[in-house]
Amino acid sequence: MGVPSNNITVCLVSDQLAGGGAERFSAQLSTFLVEKGIQVHHVLVLDAIEYAHEGEVFNLGRLKRKSPFFLNRFRRFFALRHFFKTHSFHIIIDTRVKKKGLQELFIHRLIYRSPYILIVHSARAEWYVPWGLWGARWIYQKAAAVVAVSKGIQQLLESHYGLKNVTHIPVAYPTFPNSSSLDLPPFILAVGRMNDPIKQYDRLIAMYAQSELPQRGIHLIILGEGYLLSEYQKQAAQLVCSKMIHFHGRVTNPHDYYTKALFSVLTSKNEGFPTVLLESLFFGTPVIAYNCPTGPNEIIQHEYNGLLVSNQDETAYIQALNRMICDKELYLRCKDYAKSSVAKYSMEHVGAQWINLISQKL
């Protein structure tokens, strides 16, 4: 590394430090970098912090006032510009969703004064590349590097957008402290936000109801919150097995849920690199997931740590639910192999890749 680590300053620009896997990884990365002697600053768009992190925080969300939208945007734009004008960073790592092309052009061309690395966390690349090919040319090709959290996203960015500066670094699994023991019936587990239909919990509930699990006394627990929660609750209430479907809200420490679940399930339309699969496997709990774009087929080794189901094939998914319960040999094999299968996704391994990339760009 060309500069001693204790002299390196990194700015992590994130939507927030709360909510989902992408935001949690920003917090994890900050802690890892500080442990390695690198100075870290955070810039947050929203005033939401719940994950443990290290480094100083510049919280743009707190600058919002009860004033017209335009004045709010104008005020925060100049505050951000002043921040980067008065701070010197070796590298800026931008993890945000980017849907407003003109705003991003101003930020990346007029505000950022240091080399920047952009992270793409979802197979929905349009959330990160505003203005399509034009945006890729004027924003992403100017980046020191573009980090795709899955190989599938890397391939998309290279083939569809023609980017040459893409590299792949996965996210790491988070760890949670041991928590007080919960008294729970036999259950399978789903975890994720409910602010959009991407997780497809309505389909999960319907498939669970059609499977053999309710008759075998195996419950479904869903962790998460969002505006769709009430719709899912109404759907579940109409089913014969309604008393076996439980919504436990948002849980900051899901340790007991992962360790006690028979297996975890993912029914998303699309992902990036789903940390819920990593979390479950880290705790020794097998998984079942659609082979959706992107990430599950890079994490799940079919019939060794879980089951990978043809994308959006509901009949096959119901069969997978039944098979994981009925095929004891398969289940025990997946459970035995689960934790070791994600060893390479520890923060130490993933963080080392980030240290290497940062050192290359200094």
N, C-alpha and C positions, 0 to 999 in steps of 0.2 A: 504494500500500500504506500503510495507516494507521500501521504501526509499522516503523521502519527494520529492514532484514533482519538486521543483526547483533544486534538485540535480540529477535528471534523465536526461541522455543524450540519444537521439535516432538518428540513422542515417537512412535516407530514401534513398534507392538506386533506381533510376528510369532511364528509357531510356532518358527522357527529361521532361521538364515542359511546353510542348506545344503539340497541335495536337488533342488529343481525350479524352474520358471520363476517362480512367485509369490514364493518366498523370494529368488531371485536379484534380482527387481525391487526388493524391500525394500532390499537392499544397494545396488543402483544408485541408488535414489532418495535414500538417505542421503548418498551421495557427491555427488550433484548439489546437494542442498540445502546441504551444507556449503560447496561451492564458491561458492554464491551468498550466503554469509555467514550462513546460518541455523544455529542450534545444534541438534544432533540427539542424542537419547538413544534407545537400543533397549531394549525389554523382550522377552526371549526365553523361551518356554515350555520348550523343549528345549535341552539343552546340545550344540548342533551348530552350528559356525561354520566355513565354508570359503570363503565369498565375500568378496572385498575390499569393505570398507565403511568408513564414517566415523562418528564419534560414540561416546559412552560407552555401555557395555553393562551392563544389569542382567540377569543370567542366572539365571532361576528354576530352570532345569534343574539347576544345581549345588547347589540346596538339597535335592534328593531324597536321602533317607537310607534305610538299611536298617531301616525301621520300618513299622508298619502303614499301609496305604494311607490310612486316614482321617487319621492324624496327619500324614502327608506333605502331604495336601491342605490341612489346617488350617494347617500351618506356612507353606506357600507363599501361602495366601490372605492371611494377616496380613502377610507380608513384602511382598506386592504392595500391600496397603492402606497400609503404612507408606511405601513408595516414593512413591506418588502424593500422600501427605499431606505429605511433606517436599520434594517437587519441584513447581515451578509451570511448567506448559506452556501455550502459547497454543493449541495444537491437538494432539490425540491422533489418530494414524492407525492404525487397527486392521486388520491384513491377515489375521488368523487364520481358520482353519476353526472354526465354532461349532456344535457338535452338542448341547451340554448346556444346555438351556433355563434351568434354575434357576441354574446357575453364571453364565451370561451376564447374567441379570437382576441378580444381585448385582454383577457387575463393572461393568456399564454404569450402574446406578442408585446403587450405594453406594461404588464405588472410584474411577471416573473423576470427576475434579473439574474437568475442562476440556471445552470443546466437542470432540466426537469425530467423525471421518470413518471410515466403514466401507467396506472394499473387498470386492467379490464377484468371485472369480477363476474361478468355474466355472458352467457351465450347470446343474449339480446344485445349485440354489439352496438345497435343504434342508440342505446341508452348512453353509450360512452363516446360515440363518434358522430357528433352533430354534423349535419350537412353532407353525410355520406362520403363519397370519394373526394369531394372538394374539402371537407373538413379533415379527412385523413391527410390530405396533401399539406394543408396550411397549419395544422395543429400537431398531428401525430408524427409526421415525417421530420418535424423540427425537434422532436424529443430526443434526449440522450439515449433513451431506451423506452420500449413499451413492454410491460410485463403482463403476460397472460397467465391467469391462475390455473388454466388447464391446457393440455395439449390441443384439445379440440378448439378452444378459443384462439390459440396461436395459429392453427391452420386456417381458421376463418379470417383472421386479420391479414394473414399473408396472401391468401388466395383471392378473397373478395375485395380487400382494400389495397392490395399491392404494397403493404408495408414491408420494409426490409430490416427494420430495427427492433423486431419482436424477439423476446426471449420468454421462456417458460419457467416460472417459479411458483409452486403450489402454495396454498395457505397451510398453516400448521393447525393441528388439533389443539384446542384449548384444554386446559386442565382445571378441575374444580376441586375444592376442598371436600373432605368427607363431611356429610351432613347427618343430621339426626335421622334415625331409621323411620321410614314410613310404613304403615300397615296397609298394604295394597293387595288386592286379589291378583291372580294370574292375569297378565295383560301384555298387549303389544303397544308400542309407543310411536307417536308422530310428533314432531317438533317443528315449529315455524310460524312466521307472521301471517296474519289474516287480513292484511290491508289490500290485497289483490288476489285474483283467483288462480295465480300461478301454482300454488301448492295443491290445488284441486282436492281439498278436503271433502267436498261434496261427493266426488267420485270414490274417495277412500271410504267414507261412511257407507255408501251404497255397496261397495265390494265387500267390506267387512260383513255387512248384514247378509250377503248372499253366500258367504263362506261357511265352513264348518265351525269356525271359532266360537260363535255365540253358543251353539249347542254343546260345545266342549267346555263351557264355563270360562272362556278366555275373553277378557274385556279389552276395550280400546280406550286408551288415554291419549288425549291431544293437548299439547302444551302450546300456548301462544295466545295472542290477542289481536284485535283489529276490527274494523267495521263490519266484516263478514261473519264475525262470531255468532251474532244473533240468528243469521240465516242458517248456519250449520246446526245450531241448537234446535231450531224449529224443525229442520229436516230429521234430526235424530229422534226428536220427540214423537214423530209419527210412525216410527218403526216398532215392530214387535220387540226387538232387542234394545229398546231405548234405554233401559236401566243399566245396560252394560257399556254404554258409550259415555265417556266422562270428559268434560272440558275443565282443565285445572288452571287455565289462565297462563299468565306469563310467570315463569319460574327462573329466578336469577342463578340458582344453583341446582341444576337437574341431576346431580350426582346419583341420588337414590333412584330416580326414575330410570336412568340408563342401566344401573347395575341390577335392578330388579326386573326389568322388562325381559320377556322371553326373546323378543327381537324388535328391531325398529323398522319403520316403513317410510318410504318416500314415494310420492305419487305426482311429482311436479311435471308441468309442461316443459319447463327448461330450468337449468341451473347454471352455475359457473363452475364451482368446485365445492360441492355441498359439505360444509363442515359438520352438519348433523350426522352424516355417515361416518366421518372421522371420529367424532365424539363417541358414537355408539360402539364402534369397533375398538376404540381405545379402552373402553370399559369392559371389553370381552363379550359384547352383545352383538349377534349377527344382524344382518340387514337385508331388506328386500327393497329394490328400487326399479323404476322404469329406466330403460336405457335411453334417457332423454338427453338432448344436448344441453350442457356438456358436463363431464365430470364423473358420473356414476361408473362408467365403464373403465375409468382410470383408477378407481378405488376398489370396486367390487371384483373379486376373483370368483367367478361363477362356481358355485357349489363348494367353495373352500372357505370363504368368509361371509357368504351370503348368496342371494339369488338375484340375477340381473334379468329383468323381464322385457320382452319386446316392447318398444315404445308405444304407450297408449293402448296396449292390448289388454282389455279388462278381463277377458276370459282367462288369459294366461296369468294375470295377476292374482285372480281368485285361486287358481290352481297352485300358484306359488305360496299363498297364505296357507292353504291346506297342506301342502307338501312339507313346509317347514315345521308344522305341528305333527304330522303323521309319520314322517320319515326320521326316526330317532337317530339313525346313523349319520344322515346328512346334517341334522341339527347339531349333534355333538361335535362333528368335524368342523363345522363353521364356527362354533363357539370356541373350540380349542385354538383355532388359527386366528381368530378375530384380532386380538391385541397385537400379536407379532406382525400382522399384515400391514399395520400402519406405522411401524416403527420409524420409517423414513420421513414421516410427516411431523416429527417432533420439532419444536421451535428451535432447538439447537441445530438440527440439520437444515431446516428451511432458512433460519437466520444466517447461517454460514453462506448460503447462496446469495443472500442480500448483501452481506459484507463484501463478498467477491465482486458483485455487480457495482456497488458503490465505489469500490477501489479502482475498478476499471474506468469509471467515468470522471475521476478526479483529474 
